[in-house]
């Protein structure tokens, strides 16, 4: 029997590469194209024995595939897409393919929210896997426990990171509206993605639609500490289970250590477990609480939850320790929203207090971060760090009045300091020069970017060596 041929235009995005791996596991013959094919994604796809085409060309569609997936970064005018449309070949979005080929007929656990989706999805997958529930998962990052962000399910359970970004050039709905969760985690809600949403209300509308897709027999696992999430809950028709640090939640966390490394997991007045792990910050406690609430709601024993949480090895690029050299520790972090930045730095600060300074190097790289959307919140977000380096954002089509004013943020941070706490730089090279001149033994350096910031980690390591 000849396997069906699936071709993916824009295959090197994290989500589309994950879909390619799932399709290959399901028995499809998979090919794909993209502009700029390089590690780690190229290596990942080549290990899956997936043929890659450099660049977008009509010839990539010959012979004609049985189905084409179109990535959400692909727009009209792309020569390969134009050829697809001219030939009348069958195509769909990645989100639609995922539902029809993996989620339909199973129990999707969809994790939604502005922050923490990847970590929370990874935690849930770890708990279910550790308990022998054989889940599949589709996660927009790399959980260290699994070494990859996707796996085809061997049971009814599938954990999905529910992205609110749009789906494809022909489908401007959020991806998560395709997934039809039976269990929906509502983790938090703030304004983000300014390139596609005009305001917070536009995002709220999509979340309300998402809640209405969950059946009455399903569950809404909701962060009861978040007022935006609480306001959404009357929209739904499903059973509601709340979690958080507040005593009014169904499941509560009680911090034993302020840095979040030891906490009690409670239900009502009953202590279910004491969690001792290496993750830092209240935000990670909430991630763990969300995962615990999902697992406990579906019948997992508290001792299994404790074992799964404490055994969790983290996620790549979430305060990931890259190296330690000459007493200086350097981390990689994906944070690109003020709330995520502040919670990450606060957690690290609490953990290393009195044992060294915390540096943060921030590259405002996402479509939202390069704009002035968060202009008034970034100084607040960065303030927990002892030293701050803020890179000037690339304009990429934005006018000077639209572009984030990093000088104003640095001035605000320095206004209450006797010595300079914050600096601006033009690029990674200048950031490394500044670091090399001022770093001391015991310092902790967090590089924050949703990209690679021109290989800055390797540059720092070379300089320190």
N, C-alpha and C positions, 0 to 999 in steps of 0.2 A: 504494500500500500504506500503510495506516494504522499508524504506529509504536505499539508497546506503551507503556502508561502506567505509569511507576514513581513511587510516592509515598514520601517519606521523612519519618518522624516523628522530629523531632530533627535536622534537616538542618544546623544551624549548627555542630555539633561538627566539629573538623578532619577526622576520619576520614570522617564521613558526607558532608561537603561534597566531599571527594575522590572518594568513591564516586559522588556525583551527577555530577561532571564526567566520570568514566569512563563512566557509563551514557549520558550525553548523547553522548559520542564514539562509543559503540557503537550509537547509533541510537534509544535510548529517548526518549520524551517524559517529562521529569522535572518533578515538582513537589515541594514540601516545606513543612513547618511547623516553627516553633520559637517559644520564648518569648524575647523580647528579640532582635530581628533588627537588627544594627548592624555597621558596618565593623570589620575588613576582610572578614569572611566574607560579609556581605550583598553587598558590592561584587563579590567574587569570583564569587558565584553569579549575580548579575544579569548579569555579563559573559558567563556561560555561557547566558544567556537561559532561566533556570530560574525559574518562577513560585514566589513565596514567600508563605506565609500566616502572618500574625502571630498567635500564640497557638494553642492546641490545641483544636480544635472538631470535632464530628461532621460538620459541613458540609464540612470539608476533604476528606472521602472521597466526595463526590458531584460528578460521577458516579464510580462505583466504579472505582478503578485496577485494572490487571491484576495488580500485585504491590505490596506495601508492605514497605519496610525499616523496622525498628524499632531506633532508636539505643539504646545500652546505658545511657544516662541516663534512659530512659523507663521508668516503673514502673506497676504496676497502680494504678488510680484515675485515671489520666490520661484525660480524657474522650474524646480521639481514639482512644486505644488501646482503651478500653472499647467504643466504637462499632465498631472494627475486629473485635473478638472477637465482638460480638453479631451482626454481619452475616455472619460466617464467611468473610471475605475472605482470600485467600492472603497469607501474610507470611513473612518470614525475617529473619535477622540480616544485618548488613552483611558480616561475615566470611564467612558462607556464600555470599552473593551474589558476593563477590570471587573465591572459589575457583571457583564454577561458571561464571562469566562471563569471567574473566580468567586465572586460574592453571591451571586444569585443561588438561592436554595440553601445557603449557609447562614451562619449567625455573625454578621459583621459587627465588630466593636469599633466604632469610629470615634477618634479623638479629635476634638475641635478646640479652637482657641487661638488667641493672638500669640501667646508664648507657651513654650513647654510641650508642644505637641510631639516632637520627636522623642524627647526623653520619656514622656509619659507612655507613649506607644511602645517604646522599647521595654519599659518596666512591665507593662501588662503582658507583652509577649514572653518576657522572662518568667513571670509568675506562672502563666499558663503552661509554658514548656516545662518548667521545673516540677509542676504537679502532674505531668504526664498527659496533658490535654491535647498535645500534638497540634498546636495552632499554626496556621499560616500567618504571614504578616506582609504588609506593604508600608514601609517606613521611609521617610525622606532623609535618612541619615544612616550611619553604620553603627548599630549596637555592637559593642565589643564582645558581648556574649556569643553572638552569632557570626560576626565577621562579614555580614552583608545585610542589606536592608530589606530583602525580599525572601519569601519562602512560600511554596505552594502548600496549602493546608492538607493534613491527613485526617482531619476531623471537621466538625461543623464550625469551629472557631476560626475567625480571621480578624486580625487586628489591623486597622487601617488609619494612617495619619490623614485626617480630614482637612484638606487645604481649602481655604476660602478664596484663593486666587482663581481667575477665570480659566475656562476649560480649553478652548481652541478658537481659531479665527472665526469659525462659524457658530460657536456656542459660548456666549459670554456669561453663562451661569457659573457659579463656583463649582469646582470639582466635587466638593462634598455632597452636592445635591444629587449626584449620580449614585451614591453608595447605599442608600436606603438602610440605615443602621437599624439593628434591633436593640443594641445598647449604644447610647450616645453619651460620650463624656463632654461636658461643657466646662472647659477649664478656666477661661477668662475671656474678656472682650474689651479691646481698646481700638483706637483708630490706627490703621496701618494701610499699606498698599494705596498710597495717595495717587498713584498713576492710573488706577482703575475705579477707585471709590471716591466720590466727592466729599463725603463726610461720614461720621460715625453712624448716622441713621441709615445710610445706604447699606452698611455692613449688618446692622441690626436686622434689617429686612430679610437678608439672606439667611441669618441664623434662625429667624422665626419660621421661614420656609423649611429649614432643616428639621426643626423640632416637629413640625407637622408631618414629616415623613416617617416618624418612628411609630410603630403600632402601639395600640393601647396595652398589649401584653408585654411590650418592651420596657426599657428602663432609660431614664435620664439620670446620669450620674453627674451631679452638679456641684461646682465650687460655691458653697453657701457663703463664703467670705466676700465674694465679688458681687457688688450691687447690680452691675449690668447683667450678670447671669441670673440673679434672683428675679430681676424684672422680666426676663425672657420666659421664665418657667410657666406662667399661666397660658402661654401660647400652646403648650404641648398637651397631649392626651394620655401620656404614658406615666408609669410609676416613677416617682421622683425619690432619689436617694442623694443626700447632701453630704459633703465632706469639707474639712477645713480646720482651722485652728480655733474657731469660735465654738463655745460650748453648745450652741443651739443646733449644730449640725448632727446628722445621724452618726457619722464617724468623725472623731476629733483627734487631732494631733496635739500633744502636750510636750513642748520643748523641755528637754533636760539640760542640753547645752545650747547656748545662744547661737552657735555656728551651725546648728542643725545636724550634727553628727550623732547625737543620741536623742531619741524622742519616744514617747509612749503613743501607742495606737489604741484608742479607746472607742467603745461603742456605748453611748449613754454614760452610765456611771461604772461601766465594767471595763477593766483593762484587758485588752486582747493580747498585747505583745509589747515588748520594749525593743525598739529598732536601734541597732548600733551599726553604722555604715560609714563609708569614707566620703560621701557626697556632702557638699557644703551649701549652706544657705536655706532660708525659709522656702524659697521657690522650689528647691528639690524636695523638701518635706511635703509640700503640696503635690508635687508630681507623684511621690510615693503614696500619699493619701489617696489620690485619684485611682492609682493602680490597685491599691488595697481594697478600695470601695467596690471596684468592678469585680475583683476576685471573690470577695466575701459575699457580695450580693448574689453571685452565681454558685455559691455553695462551697467555696474553698475553705479549708480549715485554717484557723489563725496561725498555727505552727508552720504550715506550708507558705503562708504569706510572709511570715517573718524570715523564713529560710530564703525565699525568693528575693526579697528586698535586700537582705544583707549580702546575698551572693551576687547582686547586680554589679557588673563591671564598668558601667557607664557607656557613654556614646562619644564617638569621635567628634572633636571640635566643640564639645561642651565642657569648658574649662579643662581641656585635655592637657595634661602635662607632657610637653614635647621633649624637654631635656633639662638637666641640671648640670651646671658647669661653673667651677670656681665659686661655689656657694650661691650661685644665682639661678633661680628657677624660672623657666619660660613656659607659658601656657598658650594654647590656641583656643579661641572661643568665637562662636558664630554670632553672638548677640548683635542685633541691629535694630533695637528698639529701646527707648529710654528706660522703661521698666525692667526689661531683661538685663540691661547694662548695670543698673543700680543694684538689683538683687544679687547678681553675680559678684560684683565688687564688694558689697556689704558682707556676703558670706565668706569670701576669701579674707577680708580684713579681720573679721572676727576670729578666723582660724589662725592667722599668723600675727596677731596683735603682740607688740613688744618683741617680735623676733625678726623684724625687717620691714622695709617699705614696700608698699604695693604701687607698682607702675601700671598704667594702662596706655596702650597705643591704639587709637581708634581710627580706622579708615571708614568714613561715611561713603558707602559704595552702592547700597541698594537704591532703587528709584525713589523711595520715600526718604531715606536718610540724606540723600544729596539735596533735597529740597528743604525749605524752611518750615516744614510741617512741625517738626519737633524743636524748633529754634529755642523756645522758652523753657524746654525741659532738659536739654542736654547737660547744662551746667549742673543741675540737680542730680542727674544720673551719674555723672563722672565724679562728683564731689567726694565719695568715699575713698577714692584713691589718693595716695600721698603725692604722686607725680603723674602728670597727664601730658600726653603728646597727641595732638589732633591734626590729622592730615587734611589738606585742602581737597575738597571733592572735585572730581572731573566734571566739567560742565555737561558734556554729552547732550547738547541741544538746549540746556537751560540757560536763561539769561542771568546776568549778575544779580538782578533783583529777586529771582526765584531760587538761586543757589544758597545753600546753607552758609551763614556768615560765621565762619569759625573764629575769626578775630574777635567778634563780640562775645562769643562763648568763653574764649580764653581770658579776655579782659574781665568778665564777670567772675571767673574762678580765681583770678589773681587779685581782685579788688579788696579782699579781706585778708590777704597774706602779706607778711613782711618780706618774704622772698618769693621768687617766681615759682608757682606750683604747676602752671600749665604753659605749654608752648605749641605753636603751630609749625608744621613742616610741609614742604611741597611734595615729598615722596618718601618711599621706604628707605632710600639711601640716606637722606637727611635724618630720618628718624633713628637709624642705626648709629650714625655719627653722634647724635645727641646722647643716645643711651650709652655708648661706649665711653663717653667722656664723664658720665655721672654715676654709672651703676656701682654698687657696693656689695660686698659679701652679705648675704642674707636677704637681698632684694628679690621680689617676685614680680615678673613682668607678664601682663596679660595682653596678648595681641587680639583685638576685636575687629573682625571683618567677615562679611559673608562671601569673601573671595580669598585669594592667597596673598594679597598685598605685596606683589612682586617678590615672592620668595623670602619674606622678611625673616622668618624663623631661621632659615639656613644662613642668611646674612649675619644675624646676631651670633649664631653658633660659630661661624667662621671668625668673626671679630673677636669674640671672647677667647677662641683658641689661639 
